[in-house]
Amino acid sequence: MEKLLRPIRVLVAKVGLDGHDRGAKIIAAALRDAGMEVIYTGLRQTPEMVVNAALQEDVDAIGISILSGAHMTVFPKIMQLLKEKKMNDVLVTGGGIIPEDDMQELNKIGVGELFSPGANTSAIAGYIKEWVKKNRNF
């Protein structure tokens, strides 16, 4: 019997007190336009809320939009929670105001590619599709 394919599922979240969500909404729309199923959690999420939603929604990827400067706290906490829940096959990616040195440090702990403001939305969608194709059972 042929395996039924489902769309790639991506959770897009704003973590912390950052109230600027225009970029997250643009990314969510672009990923939907690229054929993905997007769950947007809205503003003021905690890492625990994000990981629990990712587990409940059975997502392939989590995209974190962060402009608050808390990226070196938020991303490691999300990675730790995913590991605790044995969700090692979920891509964690994101974007916002993140210095290049910090991006490299986050990549070392398993965070995927991170995107700066103004990044090409087609490139972001392509990155997620390629990662899922290589790392998930599709």
VEXKEMI-430030 format. One record per residue (C-alpha): x, y, z; residue in one letter. Coordinates in steps of 0.2 Angstrom, whole numbers, plus 5000, padded with zeros to 4 digits. Example, Ala and Ser with C-alpha at 12.3 -4.5 7.8 and 13.67 -1.06 7.14 Angstrom:
residues 2
506249785039A 506849955036S 
END
This chain:
residues 138
500050005000M 500750174995E 501150295010K 500050445011L 501050605011L 500550745022R 501050935021P 502550985031I 501951055048R 502851205055V 502451295071L 502851475071V 503051565088A 503551725096K 504351685113V 504451815127G 503851985129L 504252045111D 502652115104G 503152135086H 502451995076D 502352065058R 503851965052G 503151805060A 501451825051K 502351865035I 503451705037I 501851605042A 500951665026A 502451625015A 502651445022L 500751415019R 500951485001D 502351354999A 501151215003G 501551195022M 500351185036E 500751315048V 500251335066I 500451515073Y 500451515092T 500451705093G 501351825105L 502051795122R 502451615122Q 503651525134T 504851385128P 503751265137E 502151315128M 503051305111V 503751135114V 502051065121N 501151145106A 502451065094A 502250895102L 500350905102Q 500350965083E 501650835078D 502650965069V 504150945058D 504851115062A 504851255074I 505151425068G 505551555082I 505351745078S 506351845091I 506852025091L 507052045110S 508851995112G 508451845122A 508951715108H 510351645119M 509151595132T 507651555122V 508451435109F 509451335121P 507951305132K 506851245118I 508251125112M 508351065130Q 506451035131L 506450945114L 507850835120K 506950795136E 505350745126K 506450645114K 505950755099M 507650755091N 506950745074D 506150915074V 507051065065L 507251215076V 507451375065T 507051555066G 507551725064G 507651905070G 508952015077I 510351885081I 512151935079P 513151815068E 514251755082D 512751705092D 512051615076M 513551515076Q 513451465094E 511651415092L 512051315077N 513351215088K 511951165100I 510851095086G 509851255080V 509651255061G 509951395050E 509451565057L 508851715046F 509051895047S 507652025044P 507352045026G 507851865022A 507051785006N 505451695011T 505651574997S 507451525003A 506651495021I 505351385014A 506651295003G 507751265018Y 506351195028I 505851075014K 507551015011E 507850985030W 506250885032V 506650785016K 508350735023K 507950715041N 506050655043R 505150505036N 504350575021F 
END
